[in-house]
């Protein structure tokens, strides 16, 4: 019963608001409409304010009031989490009012709107990459801005998301037993994020993948592929001196060297039988 009452009250409230909005929109007094749009905006009723602003903005184009109206109209979209539309409006504002004191703010908010569109790590990250590009452009354009610190933090966060997505893709190759593809993917991950805190882990994962690939190869291909593992181990030692993973890498090196020796011994035995 309580739920029914709540739904009824919500329905009545919606009907009342719609009725008030309808009366405002039907008015021929643009100043009255602007006043009501301002009131709804201040009350954080952004959907209603947006509709009224949209209705009267053509009449104020070129006037002293137009910039402030466009400013609030843009934030109506942003506060409703319509980030696609908000991004476009932030951009349009800077184009329409290039000398405004709000240009830096809207340059940043355009970037931030792209950041807010960034999806979960498993989904396509086109908007995440775009957010990084725009944030870097903002930093280059406004190097003295108080927002640079936040922009830099967002770039780092977005790069971490892209790194994590690449890592998951490489790990999936490994889990599916596609070890050559996994080795290439982990190597690419290391090249793309050389300063990552996990760079030595990525290198070890590439070594493991190359080892598993060699291990599952036909005998004729194994020596060459175990040599590749040994070369990757040597590269690890050169690049990651003091890594806590050094012991694991040495083990793969020894395993590969022993595998090559065993293969050579088998070849010697086969030759002696002829």
For each residue, the residues with C-beta under 8 A, 3 or more apart:
1: 4 5
2: 5 6
3: 6 7
4: 1 7 8
5: 1 2 8 9
6: 2 3 9 10
7: 3 4 10 11
8: 4 5 11 12
9: 5 6 12 13
10: 6 7 13 14
11: 7 8 14 15
12: 8 9 15 16
13: 9 10 16 17
14: 10 11 17 18
15: 11 12 18 19
16: 12 13 19 20
17: 13 14 20 21 45 48
18: 14 15 21 22
19: 15 16 22 23
20: 16 17 23 24
21: 17 18 24 25 48 51 52
22: 18 19 25 26
23: 19 20 26 27
24: 20 21 27 32 33 36 52
25: 21 22 33 51 52 55
26: 22 23
27: 23 24 32 33
28:
29: 32 33
30: 33 34 56 59 60
31: 34 35
32: 24 27 29 35 36
33: 24 25 27 29 30 36 37 52 55 56
34: 30 31 37 38 52 56 60 65 69
35: 31 32 38 39
36: 24 32 33 39 40 52
37: 33 34 40 41 49 52 53 56 69 72
38: 34 35 41 42 49 72
39: 35 36 42 43
40: 36 37 43 45 46 48 49 52
41: 37 38 44 45 46 49 53 72 76
42: 38 39
43: 39 40
44: 41 79
45: 17 40 41 48 49
46: 40 41 49 50 75 76 79 80
47: 50 51 76 80
48: 17 21 40 45 51 52
49: 37 38 40 41 45 46 52 53 72 76
50: 46 47 53 54 73 76 77 80
51: 21 25 47 48 54 55
52: 21 24 25 33 34 36 37 40 48 49 55 56
53: 37 41 49 50 56 57 69 72 73 76
54: 50 51 57 73
55: 25 33 51 52
56: 30 33 34 37 52 53 59 60 69
57: 53 54 60 61 66 69 70 73
58: 61
59: 30 56
60: 30 34 56 57 63 65 66 69
61: 57 58 66
62: 66
63: 60 66
64: 67
65: 34 60 68 69
66: 57 60 61 62 63 69 70
67: 64 70 71 97 100 102
68: 65 71 72
69: 34 37 53 56 57 60 65 66 72 73
70: 57 66 67 73 74 89 93 96 97
71: 67 68 74 75 93 102
72: 37 38 41 49 53 68 69 75 76
73: 50 53 54 57 69 70 76 77 89
74: 70 71 77 78 86 89 90 93 106
75: 46 71 72 78 79 86
76: 41 46 47 49 50 53 72 73 79 80
77: 50 73 74 80 82 85 86 89
78: 74 75 81 82 83 86 90 109 113
79: 44 46 75 76
80: 46 47 50 76 77
81: 78 116
82: 77 78 85 86
83: 78 86 87 113 114 116 117
84: 87 88 113 117
85: 77 82 88 89
86: 74 75 77 78 82 83 89 90 109 113
87: 83 84 90 91 110 113 114 117
88: 84 85 91 92
89: 70 73 74 77 85 86 92 93
90: 74 78 86 87 93 94 106 107 109 110 113
91: 87 88 94 95 106 110
92: 88 89 95 96
93: 70 71 74 89 90 96 97 100 102 106
94: 90 91 97 98 100 103 106 107 110
95: 91 92 98
96: 70 92 93
97: 67 70 93 94 100 102 103
98: 94 95 103
99: 103
100: 67 93 94 97 103 106
101:
102: 67 71 93 97 105 106
103: 94 97 98 99 100 106 107
104: 107 108 142 145 147
105: 102 108 109
106: 74 90 91 93 94 100 102 103 109 110
107: 90 94 103 104 110 111 138 141 142
108: 104 105 111 112 138 142 145 147 151
109: 78 86 90 105 106 112 113
110: 87 90 91 94 106 107 113 114 134
111: 107 108 114 115 131 134 135 137 138 151 154
112: 108 109 115 116 154
113: 78 83 84 86 87 90 109 110 116 117
114: 83 87 110 111 117 118 127 130 131 134
115: 111 112 118 128 131 135 154 158
116: 81 83 112 113
117: 83 84 87 113 114 127 131
118: 114 115 125 127 128 131 158 161
119: 123 124 125 127 128
120: 123
121: 125 161 164 165 168
122: 165 168
123: 119 120
124: 119
125: 118 119 121 128 129 161 162 165
126: 129 130
127: 114 117 118 119 130 131
128: 115 118 119 125 131 132 158 161 162
129: 125 126 132 133 158 162
130: 114 126 127 133 134
131: 111 114 115 117 118 127 128 134 135 154 158
132: 128 129 135 136 155 158 159 162
133: 129 130 136 137
134: 110 111 114 130 131 137 138
135: 111 115 131 132 138 139 151 152 154 155 158
136: 132 133 139 140 155
137: 111 133 134 140 141
138: 107 108 111 134 135 141 142 145 147 151
139: 135 136 142 143 145 148 151 152
140: 136 137 143
141: 107 137 138
142: 104 107 108 138 139 145 147 148
143: 139 140 148
144: 148
145: 104 108 138 139 142 148 151
146: 149
147: 104 108 138 142 150 151
148: 139 142 143 144 145 151 152
149: 146 152 153
150: 147 153 154
151: 108 111 135 138 139 145 147 148 154 155
152: 135 139 148 149 155 156
153: 149 150 156 157
154: 111 112 115 131 135 150 151 157 158
155: 132 135 136 151 152 158 159
156: 152 153 159 160
157: 153 154 160 161
158: 115 118 128 129 131 132 135 154 155 161 162
159: 132 155 156 162 163 193
160: 156 157 163 164
161: 118 121 125 128 157 158 164 165
162: 125 128 129 132 158 159 165 166
163: 159 160 166 167 189 192 193 196
164: 121 160 161 167 168
165: 121 122 125 161 162 168 169
166: 162 163 169 170 185 188 189 192 193
167: 163 164 170 171 189 198 202
168: 121 122 164 165 171 172
169: 165 166 172 173 185
170: 166 167 173 174 182 185 186 188 189 202 205
171: 167 168 174 175 182 205
172: 168 169 175 176
173: 169 170 176 178 179 181 182 185 209
174: 170 171 177 178 179 182 205 208 209 212
175: 171 172
176: 172 173
177: 174
178: 173 174 181 182
179: 173 174 182 183 209 210 212 213 216
180: 183 184 209 210 213
181: 173 178 184 185
182: 170 171 173 174 178 179 185 186 205 206 209
183: 179 180 186 187 206 209 210 213
184: 180 181 187 188
185: 166 169 170 173 181 182 188 189
186: 170 182 183 189 190 202 203 205 206 209
187: 183 184 190 191 202 206
188: 166 170 184 185 191 192
189: 163 166 167 170 185 186 192 193 202
190: 186 187 193 194 196 199 202 203 206
191: 187 188 194
192: 163 166 188 189
193: 159 163 166 189 190 196 199 202
194: 190 191 199
195: 199
196: 163 190 193 199 202
197:
198: 167 201 202
199: 190 193 194 195 196 202 203 240
200: 203 204 236 239 240 243 244 245
201: 198 204 205 245
202: 167 170 186 187 189 190 193 196 198 199 205 206
203: 186 190 199 200 206 207 232 235 236 239 240
204: 200 201 207 208 236 245 248 249
205: 170 171 174 182 186 201 202 208 209
206: 182 183 186 187 190 202 203 209 210 232
207: 203 204 210 211 229 232 233 236 249 252
208: 174 204 205 211 212 252
209: 173 174 179 180 182 183 186 205 206 212 213
210: 179 180 183 206 207 213 214 225 228 229 232
211: 207 208 214 215 226 229 252 255 256
212: 174 179 208 209 215 216
213: 179 180 183 209 210 216 217 225
214: 210 211 217 221 222 225 226 228 229 256 259
215: 211 212 222 259
216: 179 212 213
217: 213 214 221 222 225
218: 221 222
219: 222 263 266
220:
221: 214 217 218 224 225
222: 214 215 217 218 219 225 226 259 260 263
223: 226 227 260 263 264
224: 221 227 228
225: 210 213 214 217 221 222 228 229
226: 211 214 222 223 229 230 256 257 259 260 263
227: 223 224 230 231 256 260
228: 210 214 224 225 231 232
229: 207 210 211 214 225 226 232 233 252 253 256
230: 226 227 233 234 253 256 257
231: 227 228 234 235
232: 203 206 207 210 228 229 235 236
233: 207 229 230 236 237 249 250 252 253 256
234: 230 231 237 238 253
235: 203 231 232 238 239
236: 200 203 204 207 232 233 239 240 243 245 246 249
237: 233 234 240 241 246 249
238: 234 235 241
239: 200 203 235 236
240: 199 200 203 236 237 243 245 246
241: 237 238
242: 246
243: 200 236 240 246 249
244: 200
245: 200 201 204 236 240 248 249
246: 236 237 240 242 243 249 250
247: 250 251
248: 204 245 251 252
249: 204 207 233 236 237 243 245 246 252 253
250: 233 246 247 253 254
251: 247 248 254 255
252: 207 208 211 229 233 248 249 255 256
253: 229 230 233 234 249 250 256 257
254: 250 251 257 258
255: 211 251 252 258 259
256: 211 214 226 227 229 230 233 252 253 259 260
257: 226 230 253 254 260 261
258: 254 255 261 262
259: 214 215 222 226 255 256 262 263
260: 222 223 226 227 256 257 263 264
261: 257 258 264 265
262: 258 259 265 266
263: 219 222 223 226 259 260 266 267
264: 223 260 261 267 268
265: 261 262 268 269
266: 219 262 263 269 270
267: 263 264 270 271
268: 264 265 271 272
269: 265 266 272 273
270: 266 267 273 274
271: 267 268 274
272: 268 269
273: 269 270
274: 270 271
